[in-house]
Amino acid sequence: MHLPKAAIRSAPLLSGAVILGILFGHPISAFLAHEGAILGDLRLMQAQASLAVLQHAIGADQDSAKTDLAPSAAPAVR
């Protein structure tokens, strides 16, 4: 069986990539997961800030939300 020269030349690169994946795969994935969590937290804070600005713009403070009237709990009389 005759192997192409490209396959013979790429074998060391492929085996090196596999070894690097085994040695450094977990730390890299852990790092990316950590960075993803940080980006998620930043996006959440940005969304909360945008909501606070929007609530302030329409005048819906937390104090006014606390004073909203709830529906009456009185039983209906027939």
C-alpha positions as CSV (number, residue, x, y, z in Angstrom):
1,M,0.0,0.0,0.0
2,H,1.4,3.4,-1.0
3,L,0.8,6.4,1.3
4,P,0.7,9.9,-0.2
5,K,3.6,12.2,0.7
6,A,1.1,14.7,2.2
7,A,-0.2,12.0,4.6
8,I,3.4,11.2,5.7
9,R,4.2,14.9,6.2
10,S,1.1,15.7,8.1
11,A,1.4,12.7,10.5
12,P,3.7,14.5,13.0
13,L,1.5,17.6,12.9
14,L,-1.6,15.6,13.6
15,S,0.0,13.6,16.4
16,G,1.3,16.9,17.9
17,A,-2.2,18.4,17.8
18,V,-3.6,15.4,19.5
19,I,-1.0,15.5,22.3
20,L,-1.5,19.2,22.8
21,G,-5.3,18.7,22.9
22,I,-4.8,16.0,25.6
23,L,-2.4,18.1,27.6
24,F,-4.0,21.5,27.4
25,G,-7.6,20.8,26.4
26,H,-9.1,21.0,29.8
27,P,-7.3,24.2,31.0
28,I,-8.3,25.9,27.8
29,S,-11.9,24.9,28.1
30,A,-12.0,25.9,31.7
31,F,-10.6,29.3,30.8
32,L,-13.1,29.8,28.1
33,A,-16.0,28.8,30.4
34,H,-14.7,31.2,33.0
35,E,-14.5,34.0,30.4
36,G,-18.0,33.1,29.2
37,A,-19.3,33.5,32.7
38,I,-17.7,36.9,33.1
39,L,-19.2,38.0,29.7
40,G,-22.6,36.7,30.8
41,D,-22.3,38.7,34.1
42,L,-21.4,41.9,32.2
43,R,-24.3,41.5,29.8
44,L,-26.6,41.0,32.8
45,M,-25.3,44.1,34.5
46,Q,-25.7,46.1,31.2
47,A,-29.3,44.8,30.9
48,Q,-30.1,45.8,34.5
49,A,-28.6,49.3,34.0
50,S,-30.6,49.7,30.8
51,L,-33.8,48.7,32.7
52,A,-33.0,51.1,35.5
53,V,-32.5,54.0,33.0
54,L,-35.8,53.1,31.2
55,Q,-37.7,52.9,34.5
56,H,-36.2,56.3,35.5
57,A,-37.2,57.8,32.2
58,I,-40.9,56.7,32.6
59,G,-40.9,57.6,36.3
60,A,-41.4,54.0,37.6
61,D,-39.2,54.0,40.6
62,Q,-39.1,51.2,43.1
63,D,-41.0,53.4,45.5
64,S,-43.9,53.9,43.1
65,A,-43.9,50.2,42.4
66,K,-44.4,49.5,46.1
67,T,-47.4,51.9,46.3
68,D,-49.3,50.3,43.4
69,L,-52.8,49.3,44.4
70,A,-53.4,45.6,44.5
71,P,-56.8,44.3,43.4
72,S,-59.3,44.2,46.3
73,A,-59.5,41.0,48.2
74,A,-63.1,41.6,49.2
75,P,-65.4,38.8,48.3
76,A,-68.0,39.5,45.6
77,V,-71.5,39.9,47.0
78,R,-74.4,38.6,44.8
